[in-house]
Amino acid sequence: MLFGYARVSTQDQNLALQLDDLQKAGCHKIFQEKVSSAKVRPQL
């Protein structure tokens, strides 16, 4: 099973392109976050 991780740093940004690419790459489980801090990444 492949896992993916998509992240943007602001709420205004969109994860759609990253999610599409991860799905095309065959990821079955994709974790996603919209966080601005590099130190706080609960999904990662």
C-alpha positions, 0 to 999 in steps of 0.5 A: 500500500502506498501512502501520500502526503499533501501540504499547503501552508495557508488556508487560501491555497489548494491541495487539488493538484497535489492530491491528483498527482498522488492518486495518479501515482497510486497512493491509497491513503493520502494524508493532507494538511493546511498548516503554516508552521513547519514544526507542527505537522500532526498528519506527518 
